[in-house]
Amino acid sequence: MSSATAFHDAGNRKFKDGQFENAKKCYQMALQGYGAGPEADEQRIKSYNNLALMHYKLQEWRECEGACSHVLDLGLGGSGEMKALLRRAMARKELKVSVCV
């Protein structure tokens, strides 16, 4: 198990315990440890989505929006992108940002 995966898993445990600030730090550490390649990108998406959720729970709307945008910038599609779109919309609602498409 890589250190990035260990940090991600620790973040999951902290989240389940309601320790959102500690979980956020774990996901941030995980993101620093991923290498290159498709598998790493998939893990990166999971960590960014979880980080976005922690920011949302902590009412850090701009940070939530930014973490979601990182997922979308990777452009890999799939369910991870759907989560990012939803969470970014939720954060923007809190920020009262209107977006014309």
C-alpha positions in Angstrom: 0.0 0.0 0.0 1.4 3.4 -1.0 1.6 6.2 1.5 -1.0 8.2 -0.6 -3.4 5.3 -0.3 -2.7 5.0 3.4 -3.5 8.7 3.9 -6.6 8.4 1.8 -7.8 5.4 3.9 -7.0 7.3 7.1 -9.1 10.2 5.8 -12.0 7.8 5.3 -11.7 6.6 8.9 -11.6 10.2 10.2 -14.6 11.1 8.1 -16.6 8.2 9.5 -15.7 9.4 13.0 -16.9 13.0 12.2 -13.4 14.4 12.3 -13.7 16.5 9.2 -10.7 18.8 9.8 -8.4 15.8 10.3 -9.9 13.9 7.4 -9.3 17.0 5.2 -5.6 17.0 6.2 -5.3 13.3 5.3 -6.8 13.8 1.9 -4.4 16.7 1.3 -1.5 14.5 2.2 -2.8 11.7 -0.1 -2.9 14.2 -3.0 0.8 15.0 -2.5 1.8 11.3 -2.8 0.1 10.1 -6.0 2.4 9.4 -9.0 1.6 9.6 -12.7 -0.7 7.4 -14.8 -4.3 6.4 -15.2 -4.6 4.5 -11.9 -3.1 7.5 -10.0 -5.5 9.8 -11.7 -8.4 7.6 -10.6 -7.2 7.7 -7.0 -6.6 11.5 -7.3 -10.2 12.0 -8.3 -11.4 10.1 -5.2 -9.2 12.1 -2.9 -10.2 15.4 -4.5 -13.9 14.5 -4.3 -13.5 13.5 -0.6 -11.5 16.7 0.1 -14.3 18.7 -1.6 -16.8 17.0 0.8 -14.7 17.9 3.8 -14.5 21.5 2.7 -18.3 21.5 2.2 -18.9 20.0 5.7 -16.6 22.7 7.1 -18.4 25.4 5.2 -15.3 26.3 3.2 -17.3 27.0 0.0 -14.5 28.4 -2.2 -12.1 25.5 -1.3 -14.9 23.0 -2.1 -15.4 24.6 -5.5 -11.7 24.5 -6.2 -11.3 20.8 -5.2 -14.2 20.0 -7.5 -12.7 22.0 -10.4 -9.5 19.9 -10.0 -11.5 16.8 -10.7 -13.2 18.3 -13.7 -9.8 19.6 -15.0 -8.6 16.0 -15.1 -11.3 15.4 -17.7 -11.7 11.6 -17.1 -15.5 11.5 -17.0 -17.4 8.9 -15.0 -19.1 9.0 -11.6 -16.2 11.0 -10.1 -17.0 13.8 -12.4 -20.7 13.7 -11.6 -19.9 14.0 -7.9 -17.6 16.9 -8.5 -20.3 18.7 -10.6 -22.9 18.2 -7.9 -20.6 19.3 -5.1 -19.4 22.3 -7.0 -23.0 23.3 -7.7 -23.8 23.0 -4.0 -20.8 25.2 -3.1 -21.7 27.8 -5.7 -25.2 27.8 -4.3 -23.8 28.6 -0.9 -21.6 31.3 -2.5 -24.6 32.5 -4.4 -22.7 32.4 -7.6 -24.8 32.2 -10.7 -23.4 30.6 -13.8 -24.8 31.0 -17.3 -24.3 28.0 -19.5 
